Amino acid sequence: MGHKLTPFITAEQIAERVESLGKEITTSYDGDEPLVCICVLKGAFLFFSDIIRKIDRDIEVDFVRLASYGTATSRGDDIVFSKDLEISIEDKDVLVIEDIVDTGHSMDFLLNVLRMRKPKSLKICSLIDKHERREKQITVDFSGFKLEDGFIVGYGLDYAERYRELDGIYELSTE
């Protein structure tokens, strides 16, 4: 079975949106304390590296890793938390940076873990917000692009660990 990739969001559109998101994030935080930016691995790594360079304030960087998809195109039943934070987030402004928030199950799990660590504030920035498929009450505070349906890959998003390296976002279909 072959895969068909249909262009969906270009690299130029992503770059423009990342620039404006960086400005939105910068203006939404007060104070002199660094903003803790948490990258959700693996999918968000490209978006994360671009967006943190557009945030005009001091930041601290850390990473977590969650897995819920495996090789399937729909949500799995189990969420695996396989990489934890290495820095304290207590009494700090925290921004979770994710590639896609879809059903909300993974983000709900992560936010519950992070809330127990008593951050001053906790917000989400996601490249793709698939709000129409939401099963958990999750609000994306900084949304790159809203998407209703379709399975997308590229710019960090994968299908069975493939296509992450693409500079744009493509809709994936099987032939």
Buried (B, 14 or more C-beta within 10 A) or exposed (E): EEBEBEEBBEEEBBEEBBEEBBEBBEEBBEEEBBBBBBBBBBBBBBBBEBBBEBBEBEBBBBBBBBBBBEEEEEBBEEBEEEBEBEEEBEEBBBBBBBBBBBBBBBBBBBBEBBEEBEBEBBBBBBBBBBBEBBEEEBEBBBBBBEBEEEEBBBBBBBBEEEBBEBEBBBBBEEE
